[in-house]
Amino acid sequence: MAVPKRKVSGARRDKRRANNFKLVAPNMVKCPNCGEYNLNHRVCKSCGHYDGKEVVAIDEGKDKKKKD
């Protein structure tokens, strides 16, 4: 049976374990219609286009208050 000859130091142990904790940034792509960045394979939040077609109608003036 294999038994370690010496104790593995904490630094060496932690260096070995550190490779599993890396985070990966999400892939952001530019919308071909408006140029805003968004996640892959998602409808653009600013213009509502996906795959060259308008999927969701975005109301341009929803932030503005109605004037009577």
Jmol script that loads the backbone (N, CA, C; Angstrom):
load data "model"
ATOM      1  N   MET A   1       0.838  -1.167   0.000  1.00  0.00           N
ATOM      2  CA  MET A   1       0.000   0.000   0.000  1.00  0.00           C
ATOM      3  C   MET A   1       0.894   1.245   0.000  1.00  0.00           C
ATOM      4  N   ALA A   2       0.529   2.236  -0.855  1.00  0.00           N
ATOM      5  CA  ALA A   2       1.337   3.448  -0.972  1.00  0.00           C
ATOM      6  C   ALA A   2       1.034   4.397   0.173  1.00  0.00           C
ATOM      7  N   VAL A   3       2.099   4.830   0.856  1.00  0.00           N
ATOM      8  CA  VAL A   3       1.960   5.748   1.979  1.00  0.00           C
ATOM      9  C   VAL A   3       2.920   6.910   1.743  1.00  0.00           C
ATOM     10  N   PRO A   4       2.475   8.166   1.923  1.00  0.00           N
ATOM     11  CA  PRO A   4       3.380   9.298   1.730  1.00  0.00           C
ATOM     12  C   PRO A   4       4.540   9.259   2.721  1.00  0.00           C
ATOM     13  N   LYS A   5       5.738   9.593   2.245  1.00  0.00           N
ATOM     14  CA  LYS A   5       6.899   9.573   3.113  1.00  0.00           C
ATOM     15  C   LYS A   5       6.929  10.791   4.034  1.00  0.00           C
ATOM     16  N   ARG A   6       6.458  11.940   3.541  1.00  0.00           N
ATOM     17  CA  ARG A   6       6.422  13.169   4.332  1.00  0.00           C
ATOM     18  C   ARG A   6       5.052  13.816   4.221  1.00  0.00           C
ATOM     19  N   LYS A   7       4.775  14.676   5.204  1.00  0.00           N
ATOM     20  CA  LYS A   7       3.509  15.414   5.197  1.00  0.00           C
ATOM     21  C   LYS A   7       3.518  16.430   4.054  1.00  0.00           C
ATOM     22  N   VAL A   8       2.404  16.520   3.346  1.00  0.00           N
ATOM     23  CA  VAL A   8       2.256  17.522   2.290  1.00  0.00           C
ATOM     24  C   VAL A   8       1.937  18.853   2.948  1.00  0.00           C
ATOM     25  N   SER A   9       2.731  19.878   2.639  1.00  0.00           N
ATOM     26  CA  SER A   9       2.518  21.183   3.264  1.00  0.00           C
ATOM     27  C   SER A   9       1.209  21.801   2.776  1.00  0.00           C
ATOM     28  N   GLY A  10       0.723  22.751   3.562  1.00  0.00           N
ATOM     29  CA  GLY A  10      -0.532  23.411   3.208  1.00  0.00           C
ATOM     30  C   GLY A  10      -0.439  24.190   1.914  1.00  0.00           C
ATOM     31  N   ALA A  11       0.697  24.824   1.684  1.00  0.00           N
ATOM     32  CA  ALA A  11       0.872  25.592   0.457  1.00  0.00           C
ATOM     33  C   ALA A  11       0.840  24.684  -0.774  1.00  0.00           C
ATOM     34  N   ARG A  12       1.528  23.556  -0.688  1.00  0.00           N
ATOM     35  CA  ARG A  12       1.546  22.623  -1.814  1.00  0.00           C
ATOM     36  C   ARG A  12       0.152  22.034  -2.038  1.00  0.00           C
ATOM     37  N   ARG A  13      -0.523  21.694  -0.966  1.00  0.00           N
ATOM     38  CA  ARG A  13      -1.881  21.152  -1.071  1.00  0.00           C
ATOM     39  C   ARG A  13      -2.831  22.183  -1.688  1.00  0.00           C
ATOM     40  N   ASP A  14      -2.721  23.435  -1.219  1.00  0.00           N
ATOM     41  CA  ASP A  14      -3.616  24.473  -1.707  1.00  0.00           C
ATOM     42  C   ASP A  14      -3.331  24.834  -3.163  1.00  0.00           C
ATOM     43  N   LYS A  15      -2.062  24.777  -3.581  1.00  0.00           N
ATOM     44  CA  LYS A  15      -1.742  25.029  -4.986  1.00  0.00           C
ATOM     45  C   LYS A  15      -2.393  23.978  -5.875  1.00  0.00           C
ATOM     46  N   ARG A  16      -2.401  22.751  -5.419  1.00  0.00           N
ATOM     47  CA  ARG A  16      -3.008  21.682  -6.192  1.00  0.00           C
ATOM     48  C   ARG A  16      -4.518  21.863  -6.304  1.00  0.00           C
ATOM     49  N   ARG A  17      -5.150  22.306  -5.235  1.00  0.00           N
ATOM     50  CA  ARG A  17      -6.607  22.472  -5.215  1.00  0.00           C
ATOM     51  C   ARG A  17      -7.079  23.752  -5.896  1.00  0.00           C
ATOM     52  N   ALA A  18      -6.194  24.715  -6.083  1.00  0.00           N
ATOM     53  CA  ALA A  18      -6.585  26.040  -6.571  1.00  0.00           C
ATOM     54  C   ALA A  18      -7.086  26.011  -8.011  1.00  0.00           C
ATOM     55  N   ASN A  19      -6.710  25.015  -8.788  1.00  0.00           N
ATOM     56  CA  ASN A  19      -7.105  24.978 -10.192  1.00  0.00           C
ATOM     57  C   ASN A  19      -8.589  24.735 -10.382  1.00  0.00           C
ATOM     58  N   ASN A  20      -9.278  24.211  -9.399  1.00  0.00           N
ATOM     59  CA  ASN A  20     -10.693  23.881  -9.550  1.00  0.00           C
ATOM     60  C   ASN A  20     -11.602  25.063  -9.269  1.00  0.00           C
ATOM     61  N   PHE A  21     -11.080  26.164  -8.775  1.00  0.00           N
ATOM     62  CA  PHE A  21     -11.931  27.260  -8.331  1.00  0.00           C
ATOM     63  C   PHE A  21     -11.929  28.449  -9.286  1.00  0.00           C
ATOM     64  N   LYS A  22     -11.437  28.269 -10.493  1.00  0.00           N
ATOM     65  CA  LYS A  22     -11.410  29.360 -11.457  1.00  0.00           C
ATOM     66  C   LYS A  22     -12.814  29.587 -12.011  1.00  0.00           C
ATOM     67  N   LEU A  23     -13.226  30.853 -12.094  1.00  0.00           N
ATOM     68  CA  LEU A  23     -14.508  31.205 -12.679  1.00  0.00           C
ATOM     69  C   LEU A  23     -14.310  31.579 -14.146  1.00  0.00           C
ATOM     70  N   VAL A  24     -15.312  31.285 -14.940  1.00  0.00           N
ATOM     71  CA  VAL A  24     -15.263  31.591 -16.360  1.00  0.00           C
ATOM     72  C   VAL A  24     -16.251  32.714 -16.640  1.00  0.00           C
ATOM     73  N   ALA A  25     -15.794  33.753 -17.308  1.00  0.00           N
ATOM     74  CA  ALA A  25     -16.670  34.868 -17.662  1.00  0.00           C
ATOM     75  C   ALA A  25     -17.638  34.427 -18.764  1.00  0.00           C
ATOM     76  N   PRO A  26     -18.881  34.924 -18.725  1.00  0.00           N
ATOM     77  CA  PRO A  26     -19.837  34.544 -19.777  1.00  0.00           C
ATOM     78  C   PRO A  26     -19.428  35.143 -21.125  1.00  0.00           C
ATOM     79  N   ASN A  27     -19.754  34.442 -22.187  1.00  0.00           N
ATOM     80  CA  ASN A  27     -19.416  34.920 -23.522  1.00  0.00           C
ATOM     81  C   ASN A  27     -20.391  36.015 -23.928  1.00  0.00           C
ATOM     82  N   MET A  28     -19.862  37.216 -24.127  1.00  0.00           N
ATOM     83  CA  MET A  28     -20.682  38.343 -24.549  1.00  0.00           C
ATOM     84  C   MET A  28     -20.409  38.603 -26.027  1.00  0.00           C
ATOM     85  N   VAL A  29     -21.486  38.822 -26.789  1.00  0.00           N
ATOM     86  CA  VAL A  29     -21.361  39.115 -28.211  1.00  0.00           C
ATOM     87  C   VAL A  29     -22.097  40.409 -28.515  1.00  0.00           C
ATOM     88  N   LYS A  30     -21.695  41.077 -29.582  1.00  0.00           N
ATOM     89  CA  LYS A  30     -22.362  42.305 -30.007  1.00  0.00           C
ATOM     90  C   LYS A  30     -23.611  41.937 -30.796  1.00  0.00           C
ATOM     91  N   CYS A  31     -24.687  42.654 -30.531  1.00  0.00           N
ATOM     92  CA  CYS A  31     -25.923  42.483 -31.298  1.00  0.00           C
ATOM     93  C   CYS A  31     -25.677  43.037 -32.702  1.00  0.00           C
ATOM     94  N   PRO A  32     -25.960  42.262 -33.759  1.00  0.00           N
ATOM     95  CA  PRO A  32     -25.718  42.781 -35.109  1.00  0.00           C
ATOM     96  C   PRO A  32     -26.661  43.921 -35.479  1.00  0.00           C
ATOM     97  N   ASN A  33     -27.791  44.041 -34.785  1.00  0.00           N
ATOM     98  CA  ASN A  33     -28.758  45.081 -35.115  1.00  0.00           C
ATOM     99  C   ASN A  33     -28.417  46.422 -34.464  1.00  0.00           C
ATOM    100  N   CYS A  34     -28.171  46.412 -33.131  1.00  0.00           N
ATOM    101  CA  CYS A  34     -27.975  47.682 -32.428  1.00  0.00           C
ATOM    102  C   CYS A  34     -26.558  47.864 -31.889  1.00  0.00           C
ATOM    103  N   GLY A  35     -25.765  46.801 -31.794  1.00  0.00           N
ATOM    104  CA  GLY A  35     -24.386  46.924 -31.329  1.00  0.00           C
ATOM    105  C   GLY A  35     -24.207  46.772 -29.832  1.00  0.00           C
ATOM    106  N   GLU A  36     -25.276  46.545 -29.070  1.00  0.00           N
ATOM    107  CA  GLU A  36     -25.167  46.341 -27.620  1.00  0.00           C
ATOM    108  C   GLU A  36     -24.630  44.942 -27.342  1.00  0.00           C
ATOM    109  N   TYR A  37     -23.920  44.794 -26.223  1.00  0.00           N
ATOM    110  CA  TYR A  37     -23.418  43.482 -25.826  1.00  0.00           C
ATOM    111  C   TYR A  37     -24.496  42.721 -25.064  1.00  0.00           C
ATOM    112  N   ASN A  38     -24.639  41.426 -25.362  1.00  0.00           N
ATOM    113  CA  ASN A  38     -25.560  40.557 -24.630  1.00  0.00           C
ATOM    114  C   ASN A  38     -25.033  39.126 -24.662  1.00  0.00           C
ATOM    115  N   LEU A  39     -25.656  38.240 -23.912  1.00  0.00           N
ATOM    116  CA  LEU A  39     -25.217  36.854 -23.843  1.00  0.00           C
ATOM    117  C   LEU A  39     -25.541  36.114 -25.135  1.00  0.00           C
ATOM    118  N   ASN A  40     -24.748  35.076 -25.430  1.00  0.00           N
ATOM    119  CA  ASN A  40     -24.988  34.252 -26.607  1.00  0.00           C
ATOM    120  C   ASN A  40     -26.364  33.612 -26.572  1.00  0.00           C
ATOM    121  N   HIS A  41     -26.988  33.488 -27.731  1.00  0.00           N
ATOM    122  CA  HIS A  41     -28.255  32.772 -27.892  1.00  0.00           C
ATOM    123  C   HIS A  41     -29.361  33.330 -27.011  1.00  0.00           C
ATOM    124  N   ARG A  42     -29.382  34.642 -26.834  1.00  0.00           N
ATOM    125  CA  ARG A  42     -30.435  35.308 -26.061  1.00  0.00           C
ATOM    126  C   ARG A  42     -30.971  36.471 -26.890  1.00  0.00           C
ATOM    127  N   VAL A  43     -32.217  36.836 -26.637  1.00  0.00           N
ATOM    128  CA  VAL A  43     -32.809  37.998 -27.297  1.00  0.00           C
ATOM    129  C   VAL A  43     -32.139  39.249 -26.740  1.00  0.00           C
ATOM    130  N   CYS A  44     -31.834  40.198 -27.616  1.00  0.00           N
ATOM    131  CA  CYS A  44     -31.209  41.452 -27.197  1.00  0.00           C
ATOM    132  C   CYS A  44     -32.211  42.260 -26.386  1.00  0.00           C
ATOM    133  N   LYS A  45     -31.789  42.723 -25.211  1.00  0.00           N
ATOM    134  CA  LYS A  45     -32.691  43.469 -24.326  1.00  0.00           C
ATOM    135  C   LYS A  45     -32.943  44.875 -24.825  1.00  0.00           C
ATOM    136  N   SER A  46     -32.023  45.431 -25.605  1.00  0.00           N
ATOM    137  CA  SER A  46     -32.197  46.823 -26.010  1.00  0.00           C
ATOM    138  C   SER A  46     -33.041  46.963 -27.277  1.00  0.00           C
ATOM    139  N   CYS A  47     -32.947  46.004 -28.204  1.00  0.00           N
ATOM    140  CA  CYS A  47     -33.710  46.153 -29.452  1.00  0.00           C
ATOM    141  C   CYS A  47     -34.715  45.027 -29.694  1.00  0.00           C
ATOM    142  N   GLY A  48     -34.601  43.890 -28.985  1.00  0.00           N
ATOM    143  CA  GLY A  48     -35.568  42.801 -29.125  1.00  0.00           C
ATOM    144  C   GLY A  48     -35.324  41.893 -30.314  1.00  0.00           C
ATOM    145  N   HIS A  49     -34.157  41.951 -30.926  1.00  0.00           N
ATOM    146  CA  HIS A  49     -33.862  41.115 -32.087  1.00  0.00           C
ATOM    147  C   HIS A  49     -33.124  39.846 -31.670  1.00  0.00           C
ATOM    148  N   TYR A  50     -33.367  38.765 -32.427  1.00  0.00           N
ATOM    149  CA  TYR A  50     -32.629  37.511 -32.261  1.00  0.00           C
ATOM    150  C   TYR A  50     -32.555  36.849 -33.616  1.00  0.00           C
ATOM    151  N   ASP A  51     -31.392  36.434 -34.034  1.00  0.00           N
ATOM    152  CA  ASP A  51     -31.163  35.739 -35.295  1.00  0.00           C
ATOM    153  C   ASP A  51     -31.642  36.570 -36.492  1.00  0.00           C
ATOM    154  N   GLY A  52     -31.463  37.895 -36.398  1.00  0.00           N
ATOM    155  CA  GLY A  52     -31.821  38.762 -37.507  1.00  0.00           C
ATOM    156  C   GLY A  52     -33.292  39.110 -37.610  1.00  0.00           C
ATOM    157  N   LYS A  53     -34.097  38.659 -36.647  1.00  0.00           N
ATOM    158  CA  LYS A  53     -35.531  38.941 -36.674  1.00  0.00           C
ATOM    159  C   LYS A  53     -35.938  39.616 -35.375  1.00  0.00           C
ATOM    160  N   GLU A  54     -36.966  40.483 -35.459  1.00  0.00           N
ATOM    161  CA  GLU A  54     -37.486  41.108 -34.250  1.00  0.00           C
ATOM    162  C   GLU A  54     -38.405  40.111 -33.556  1.00  0.00           C
ATOM    163  N   VAL A  55     -38.021  39.679 -32.370  1.00  0.00           N
ATOM    164  CA  VAL A  55     -38.771  38.667 -31.627  1.00  0.00           C
ATOM    165  C   VAL A  55     -39.658  39.334 -30.582  1.00  0.00           C
ATOM    166  N   VAL A  56     -39.138  40.354 -29.918  1.00  0.00           N
ATOM    167  CA  VAL A  56     -39.856  41.056 -28.862  1.00  0.00           C
ATOM    168  C   VAL A  56     -39.938  42.527 -29.239  1.00  0.00           C
ATOM    169  N   ALA A  57     -41.142  43.080 -29.167  1.00  0.00           N
ATOM    170  CA  ALA A  57     -41.299  44.506 -29.452  1.00  0.00           C
ATOM    171  C   ALA A  57     -40.897  45.293 -28.210  1.00  0.00           C
ATOM    172  N   ILE A  58     -39.932  46.180 -28.369  1.00  0.00           N
ATOM    173  CA  ILE A  58     -39.446  46.999 -27.264  1.00  0.00           C
ATOM    174  C   ILE A  58     -40.082  48.380 -27.380  1.00  0.00           C
ATOM    175  N   ASP A  59     -40.711  48.839 -26.296  1.00  0.00           N
ATOM    176  CA  ASP A  59     -41.318  50.162 -26.271  1.00  0.00           C
ATOM    177  C   ASP A  59     -40.233  51.184 -25.972  1.00  0.00           C
ATOM    178  N   GLU A  60     -39.965  52.058 -26.934  1.00  0.00           N
ATOM    179  CA  GLU A  60     -38.892  53.042 -26.796  1.00  0.00           C
ATOM    180  C   GLU A  60     -39.186  54.073 -25.714  1.00  0.00           C
ATOM    181  N   GLY A  61     -40.457  54.474 -25.548  1.00  0.00           N
ATOM    182  CA  GLY A  61     -40.778  55.558 -24.647  1.00  0.00           C
ATOM    183  C   GLY A  61     -41.349  55.124 -23.317  1.00  0.00           C
ATOM    184  N   LYS A  62     -41.023  53.930 -22.852  1.00  0.00           N
ATOM    185  CA  LYS A  62     -41.608  53.475 -21.589  1.00  0.00           C
ATOM    186  C   LYS A  62     -41.006  54.182 -20.374  1.00  0.00           C
ATOM    187  N   ASP A  63     -39.807  54.753 -20.532  1.00  0.00           N
ATOM    188  CA  ASP A  63     -39.192  55.483 -19.421  1.00  0.00           C
ATOM    189  C   ASP A  63     -39.716  56.902 -19.303  1.00  0.00           C
ATOM    190  N   LYS A  64     -40.247  57.428 -20.396  1.00  0.00           N
ATOM    191  CA  LYS A  64     -40.732  58.810 -20.396  1.00  0.00           C
ATOM    192  C   LYS A  64     -42.140  58.867 -19.803  1.00  0.00           C
ATOM    193  N   LYS A  65     -42.428  59.932 -19.117  1.00  0.00           N
ATOM    194  CA  LYS A  65     -43.754  60.125 -18.537  1.00  0.00           C
ATOM    195  C   LYS A  65     -44.727  60.611 -19.600  1.00  0.00           C
ATOM    196  N   LYS A  66     -45.980  60.192 -19.490  1.00  0.00           N
ATOM    197  CA  LYS A  66     -47.009  60.641 -20.432  1.00  0.00           C
ATOM    198  C   LYS A  66     -47.347  62.100 -20.186  1.00  0.00           C
ATOM    199  N   LYS A  67     -47.487  62.847 -21.273  1.00  0.00           N
ATOM    200  CA  LYS A  67     -47.916  64.233 -21.187  1.00  0.00           C
ATOM    201  C   LYS A  67     -49.351  64.313 -21.690  1.00  0.00           C
ATOM    202  N   ASP A  68     -50.239  64.925 -20.910  1.00  0.00           N
ATOM    203  CA  ASP A  68     -51.644  65.038 -21.324  1.00  0.00           C
ATOM    204  C   ASP A  68     -51.896  66.258 -22.145  1.00  0.00           C
TER     205      ASP A  68
END
end "model"
wireframe off; spacefill off
backbone 0.3
color backbone group
